[in-house]
């Protein structure tokens, strides 16, 4: 039997950040995936996570874990595939360090990814986003911070990891207010800001204080805001905004919906998908095509550009009642014979 802890530590602390130069966001995502997996395995095998052996993490257990996060945790197939990708990466790391696990790794690699639905994205209208941004109480430091965070998340179309990862030196005032974003896949981008967004950020910096870290946004303890912290803040203000605008109750508003709202408003203003991809930091236009499917204006223009076919008007003639009865009886008889 082989202890899993040393190999897991080497994978997360050496292989990913040093050999693969994976971003901190990727390392955190993989670490959380293995936290879920090991807790599930320990509960199933009635042992402690630190006592698990590598041979115990076999294909049937991984498959049971994937079913668990979908049925009991309510994760989507896309999240399930992300967890499986992290597990596959770990066993690829083991293949040339521990040849005895080759058969076990191949069985896990054989587990299929689940197909996902390409649904239309949720986004907010101009009126809805304005109501949400007006909810925080700007007479308190927490309200000033909350409004600045939501305003920046929407105006710049930031991922939640990009938002909470911003540092003080990433915000520039001169010559043009802008932020330096460290995006996914180590892709950096410099985004100019609206005057209103810059004013909200300067108001927050005036009451921010020194704090214990260099992150732009701090929580109540004076340390950097976390993903779950911003999700809690957003959910609290959405609950208040629903009372003013009931249509928000029909939408599942998350931090990523703010990013999608920015993308949809940019697409409707520019009608250029390339500018949307540039603003969001997408590596390819394939990731941006989802916004084209959700934007009805592009389809309306295509509909107006064409001419509908002429349909000759006719007169409705009701069928003979006796023939209709005979036909319906004949159909029932054929169905019975089948």
C-alpha positions as CSV (number, residue, x, y, z in Angstrom):
1,X,0.0,0.0,0.0
2,X,1.2,3.5,-0.9
3,X,0.4,6.6,1.2
4,X,-1.3,9.3,-0.9
5,X,-0.3,12.3,1.2
6,X,3.3,12.7,0.0
7,X,2.4,12.5,-3.7
8,X,-0.6,14.8,-3.2
9,X,1.7,17.3,-1.5
10,X,4.3,17.1,-4.3
11,X,1.6,17.5,-7.0
12,X,0.1,20.6,-5.4
13,X,3.2,22.4,-4.1
14,X,5.9,21.4,-6.6
15,X,4.5,20.0,-9.9
16,X,1.6,22.5,-10.5
17,X,3.3,25.8,-9.5
18,X,6.9,25.0,-10.5
19,X,7.0,22.4,-13.3
20,X,3.7,23.4,-14.9
21,X,3.7,27.1,-13.8
22,X,0.0,26.9,-13.1
23,X,-1.7,30.0,-11.8
24,X,-2.7,30.3,-8.2
25,X,-6.3,30.1,-9.2
26,X,-5.7,26.7,-10.9
27,X,-3.8,25.4,-7.8
28,X,-6.6,26.5,-5.5
29,X,-9.2,24.9,-7.7
30,X,-7.3,21.6,-7.8
31,X,-6.7,21.7,-4.1
32,X,-10.5,22.1,-3.5
33,X,-11.3,19.3,-5.8
34,X,-9.0,16.9,-3.9
35,X,-10.4,18.2,-0.6
36,X,-13.9,17.1,-1.7
37,X,-12.6,13.8,-3.0
38,X,-10.5,12.8,0.1
39,X,-13.3,13.8,2.5
40,X,-15.7,11.7,0.5
41,X,-13.3,8.7,0.4
42,X,-12.5,9.0,4.1
43,X,-16.2,9.0,5.0
44,X,-16.9,6.1,2.6
45,X,-14.0,4.0,3.9
46,X,-14.5,5.1,7.5
47,X,-10.9,6.4,8.0
48,X,-9.1,9.7,8.2
49,X,-8.1,11.6,5.0
50,X,-4.4,11.5,6.0
51,X,-4.6,7.7,6.4
52,X,-5.9,7.0,2.9
53,X,-3.8,4.8,0.6
54,X,-3.4,5.5,-3.1
55,X,-4.7,2.1,-4.1
56,X,-8.0,3.0,-2.4
57,X,-8.7,5.8,-4.9
58,X,-9.7,3.5,-7.7
59,X,-12.1,4.0,-10.6
60,X,-15.3,2.8,-8.8
61,X,-14.6,5.2,-5.9
62,X,-14.0,8.1,-8.3
63,X,-17.1,7.4,-10.2
64,X,-19.1,7.3,-6.9
65,X,-17.6,10.6,-6.0
66,X,-18.6,12.2,-9.3
67,X,-22.2,10.9,-8.8
68,X,-22.1,12.3,-5.2
69,X,-21.2,15.8,-6.2
70,X,-24.0,15.8,-8.8
71,X,-26.8,14.3,-6.8
72,X,-26.1,15.4,-3.2
73,X,-24.1,18.6,-3.7
74,X,-26.1,19.7,-6.7
75,X,-23.1,20.4,-8.9
76,X,-23.6,20.8,-12.7
77,X,-22.1,18.4,-15.2
78,X,-19.6,21.1,-16.1
79,X,-18.4,21.2,-12.5
80,X,-18.3,17.4,-12.5
81,X,-16.0,17.4,-15.5
82,X,-13.7,20.0,-13.9
83,X,-13.3,17.7,-10.8
84,X,-12.6,14.7,-13.0
85,X,-10.0,16.8,-15.0
86,X,-8.2,17.5,-11.7
87,X,-8.2,13.8,-10.8
88,X,-6.9,12.9,-14.2
89,X,-4.1,15.4,-14.0
90,X,-3.0,14.0,-10.6
91,X,-2.8,10.4,-12.0
92,X,-0.9,11.6,-15.1
93,X,1.6,13.0,-12.6
94,X,1.8,9.6,-10.9
95,X,2.3,7.6,-14.0
96,X,6.0,8.2,-14.4
97,X,6.7,8.5,-10.7
98,X,4.9,5.4,-9.5
99,X,4.8,2.8,-12.4
100,X,2.9,0.4,-10.2
101,X,-0.3,2.6,-10.5
102,X,-0.3,2.5,-14.3
103,X,-3.3,0.2,-14.5
104,X,-5.2,2.1,-11.9
105,X,-4.5,5.4,-13.7
106,X,-5.7,4.0,-17.0
107,X,-8.9,2.9,-15.5
108,X,-9.5,6.3,-14.1
109,X,-8.6,8.0,-17.4
110,X,-11.2,5.8,-19.1
111,X,-14.0,7.5,-17.1
112,X,-15.9,9.6,-19.6
113,X,-16.6,13.3,-19.4
114,X,-20.3,14.1,-19.3
115,X,-21.9,16.1,-22.1
116,X,-23.2,19.5,-21.0
117,X,-26.1,21.6,-22.1
118,X,-25.4,24.9,-23.8
119,X,-28.2,26.9,-22.2
120,X,-28.8,30.6,-22.8
121,X,-27.0,32.8,-20.3
122,X,-28.6,34.9,-17.6
123,X,-27.9,38.6,-17.5
124,X,-29.5,41.8,-16.1
125,X,-31.0,44.8,-17.9
126,X,-29.7,48.3,-17.4
127,X,-32.6,49.0,-15.0
128,X,-31.9,45.9,-12.9
129,X,-28.1,46.5,-12.6
130,X,-28.7,50.1,-11.6
131,X,-31.1,49.1,-8.9
132,X,-28.6,46.6,-7.6
133,X,-25.8,49.1,-7.5
134,X,-27.9,51.6,-5.6
135,X,-28.7,49.1,-2.8
136,X,-25.5,49.4,-0.6
137,X,-25.6,52.1,2.1
138,X,-22.8,54.5,1.1
139,X,-22.8,56.2,4.5
140,X,-20.9,53.2,5.9
141,X,-17.4,51.9,5.0
142,X,-18.9,48.4,4.2
143,X,-21.5,49.9,1.9
144,X,-18.9,52.0,0.1
145,X,-16.8,48.9,-0.4
146,X,-19.7,46.7,-1.5
147,X,-20.8,49.3,-4.1
148,X,-17.3,49.7,-5.4
149,X,-16.8,45.9,-5.8
150,X,-20.1,45.4,-7.6
151,X,-19.6,48.4,-9.8
152,X,-16.1,47.2,-10.8
153,X,-17.2,43.6,-11.3
154,X,-19.9,44.8,-13.7
155,X,-18.0,47.6,-15.5
156,X,-14.8,45.5,-16.1
157,X,-16.5,42.2,-16.6
158,X,-14.3,40.5,-14.0
159,X,-14.3,36.9,-12.9
160,X,-14.7,36.7,-9.1
161,X,-11.1,35.4,-8.8
162,X,-9.8,38.4,-10.7
163,X,-11.9,40.8,-8.6
164,X,-10.7,39.5,-5.2
165,X,-7.1,39.1,-6.5
166,X,-6.7,42.8,-7.4
167,X,-4.0,44.6,-5.4
168,X,-3.6,48.3,-4.7
169,X,-0.9,48.7,-7.3
170,X,-3.3,47.3,-10.0
171,X,-5.5,50.4,-9.9
172,X,-4.2,53.4,-11.9
173,X,-5.6,56.9,-11.8
174,X,-3.4,58.7,-14.3
175,X,-3.4,59.4,-17.2
176,X,-6.7,57.4,-17.5
177,X,-8.4,55.5,-14.6
178,X,-7.7,51.8,-15.4
179,X,-7.1,48.5,-13.7
180,X,-4.4,45.9,-14.5
181,X,-6.1,42.5,-14.4
182,X,-4.3,39.2,-14.0
183,X,-6.6,36.9,-15.8
184,X,-7.1,33.2,-16.5
185,X,-4.3,31.3,-18.1
186,X,-1.8,34.0,-17.1
187,X,-3.3,36.4,-19.6
188,X,-3.0,40.0,-18.4
189,X,-5.1,42.9,-19.7
190,X,-5.4,46.6,-19.0
191,X,-9.0,47.9,-18.8
192,X,-10.0,51.6,-18.8
193,X,-12.8,52.5,-16.3
194,X,-15.8,54.7,-16.4
195,X,-15.7,57.9,-14.5
196,X,-18.4,56.5,-12.2
197,X,-16.4,53.4,-11.5
198,X,-13.3,55.4,-10.7
199,X,-15.3,57.6,-8.3
200,X,-16.6,54.6,-6.5
201,X,-13.1,53.1,-6.2
202,X,-11.6,56.4,-4.9
203,X,-14.4,56.6,-2.3
204,X,-13.5,53.1,-1.1
205,X,-9.8,53.9,-1.0
206,X,-10.5,57.0,1.2
207,X,-12.0,54.8,3.9
208,X,-10.1,51.6,3.3
209,X,-7.3,52.2,5.8
210,X,-4.0,50.4,5.9
211,X,-5.2,46.8,6.5
212,X,-3.1,43.7,6.9
213,X,-2.6,43.0,3.2
214,X,-2.2,44.7,-0.2
215,X,-5.4,43.4,-1.7
216,X,-7.6,46.2,-3.1
217,X,-10.7,45.0,-1.3
218,X,-10.6,43.9,2.4
219,X,-13.1,42.1,4.6
220,X,-14.1,43.0,8.1
221,X,-10.9,41.5,9.6
222,X,-8.7,43.7,7.4
223,X,-7.5,40.9,5.1
224,X,-8.2,40.2,1.5
225,X,-11.8,39.5,0.4
226,X,-12.5,35.9,-0.5
227,X,-14.6,34.4,-3.2
228,X,-17.2,33.2,-0.7
229,X,-17.1,36.6,1.0
230,X,-18.1,38.5,-2.2
231,X,-20.7,35.9,-3.0
232,X,-22.3,36.5,0.4
233,X,-22.2,40.2,-0.1
234,X,-23.8,40.0,-3.5
235,X,-26.5,37.6,-2.3
236,X,-27.4,40.0,0.6
237,X,-27.8,43.0,-1.7
238,X,-29.7,41.0,-4.3
239,X,-32.2,40.0,-1.7
240,X,-32.8,43.7,-1.0
241,X,-33.0,44.6,-4.7
242,X,-35.7,42.0,-5.3
243,X,-38.0,44.0,-3.1
244,X,-37.7,47.0,-5.4
245,X,-37.6,45.0,-8.7
246,X,-39.5,41.7,-8.5
247,X,-38.1,40.5,-11.9
248,X,-34.8,39.9,-10.2
249,X,-36.3,37.0,-8.3
250,X,-36.6,35.0,-11.6
251,X,-32.9,35.2,-12.2
252,X,-30.1,33.3,-10.4
253,X,-27.7,36.2,-9.8
254,X,-24.2,35.2,-9.0
255,X,-20.8,37.1,-9.4
256,X,-20.5,35.6,-12.9
257,X,-23.8,37.0,-13.9
258,X,-22.3,40.5,-13.4
259,X,-19.6,39.5,-15.9
260,X,-22.1,38.2,-18.3
261,X,-24.2,41.4,-18.0
262,X,-21.1,43.4,-18.9
263,X,-20.5,41.2,-21.9
264,X,-24.1,41.5,-23.1
265,X,-24.2,45.3,-22.7
266,X,-20.9,45.6,-24.6
267,X,-22.2,43.4,-27.4
268,X,-25.4,45.4,-27.8
269,X,-23.4,48.6,-27.8
270,X,-20.7,47.6,-30.2
271,X,-22.2,44.7,-32.2
272,X,-18.6,43.3,-32.3
273,X,-17.9,40.0,-30.7
274,X,-14.2,40.5,-31.0
275,X,-14.4,43.6,-28.7
276,X,-16.3,41.5,-26.2
277,X,-13.7,38.8,-26.2
278,X,-10.9,41.4,-25.8
279,X,-12.7,43.0,-22.9
280,X,-13.4,39.7,-21.1
281,X,-10.0,38.2,-21.7
282,X,-11.1,35.2,-23.7
283,X,-8.5,33.1,-25.4
284,X,-10.7,32.4,-28.4
285,X,-14.0,33.6,-29.8
286,X,-15.5,30.2,-29.2
287,X,-16.0,31.2,-25.5
288,X,-17.7,34.4,-26.6
289,X,-20.2,32.9,-29.0
290,X,-22.6,32.1,-26.1
291,X,-23.4,35.8,-25.9
292,X,-24.4,35.9,-29.6
293,X,-27.0,33.2,-29.0
294,X,-28.5,35.1,-26.1
295,X,-28.7,38.5,-27.9
296,X,-32.0,38.9,-29.8
297,X,-30.9,42.0,-31.6
298,X,-28.5,40.2,-34.0
299,X,-31.3,37.7,-34.9
300,X,-33.8,40.5,-35.4
301,X,-31.5,42.2,-37.9
302,X,-31.1,38.9,-39.8
303,X,-34.8,38.5,-39.8
304,X,-35.4,42.0,-41.2
305,X,-32.7,41.6,-43.8
306,X,-34.6,38.7,-45.5
307,X,-38.0,38.6,-47.1
308,X,-40.6,36.1,-46.0
309,X,-42.2,33.8,-48.6
310,X,-45.6,34.7,-49.9
311,X,-48.3,32.3,-48.6
312,X,-51.4,32.0,-50.8
313,X,-54.6,32.6,-48.8
314,X,-57.1,29.8,-48.9
315,X,-60.6,29.1,-47.5
316,X,-61.2,26.6,-44.7
317,X,-63.6,23.8,-45.7
318,X,-64.7,21.6,-42.8
319,X,-64.5,17.9,-43.6
320,X,-67.6,15.8,-44.0
321,X,-68.7,14.5,-40.6
322,X,-69.4,11.0,-41.8
323,X,-66.0,10.6,-43.5
324,X,-64.2,12.1,-40.5
325,X,-65.9,9.4,-38.3
326,X,-64.9,6.6,-40.6
327,X,-61.3,7.8,-40.8
328,X,-61.0,8.1,-37.1
329,X,-62.5,4.6,-36.6
330,X,-60.1,3.2,-39.2
331,X,-57.1,4.7,-37.4
332,X,-58.2,3.2,-34.1
333,X,-58.6,-0.2,-35.7
334,X,-55.1,0.0,-37.3
335,X,-53.7,1.0,-33.9
336,X,-55.3,-2.0,-32.2
337,X,-54.0,-4.3,-34.8
338,X,-50.5,-3.1,-34.3
